[in-house]
Amino acid sequence: MPSTPRVFIIRHGETEWSLNGRHTGTTDIPLTENGERRIRATGKALVGDDRLIVPAHLAHVYVSPRTRARRTLELLDLGCRDRLPWLPSTASASTTDGINPKTNAKVQISENIREWDYGHYEGLTSAQIRAERAEKGFGGWDIWHDGCPGGESPQDVMRRLDRLIEDIRRRFHKPVMSGGDGGEKAEGEGQCGDVLLVAHGHILRAFAMRWIGRKLTDGVSLLLEAGGVGTLSYEHHNIEEPAIL
């Protein structure tokens, strides 16, 4: 039986706004120096032939369009054969030496994995949001139930994440888990169909909940700090039994 495919989720490294708790959706800000240093360390610890994320096993990589997520992917040093899509055409591939690629996985910038659109709450801390709502006579604030005025509701987020999950399972996981029965063939070159997502805190936590079929309005208990890593897969090599590992 082939290995059960996995999805690795990695939150971008530390930024000035993640340090002070400001909600960062559409604002495009860079990683801090410490954030870059920690992501490099994460790459060395978790990426490699004998590590959690084996580049040769990756079938595909999805990354948020935000600079902080793209830079995080660069620093993980996966060793992609192809040039990263945001780099100039004169740049070499993302291998350490530009000669010996470690993975044939394609990197796709996806709007489906951009951070939650916080709308009017962009740049505010949770305490500021609750204080503002109290002044207007509203109750407390829970993003999983209330969403963000001028931004996205939980239903908006679920719709785009469900599109992404369907894409992953149809293109990369079902063919691997069925052994190619019925003429299906997995896209990409990964030997076991692993997929990597590099994105943001709220959207990746929401992704994990949708992966196992839970509504966001049921509440999300998973935590993912800046630079944090999570793993999703299936129980019993069964695509009908998605799980958080």
Summary of the structure (lengths in Angstrom):
residues: 245
radius of gyration: 18.4
end to end distance: 19.7
largest distance: 61.1
contacts: 795
relative contact order: 0.23
helix: 40%
strand: 15%
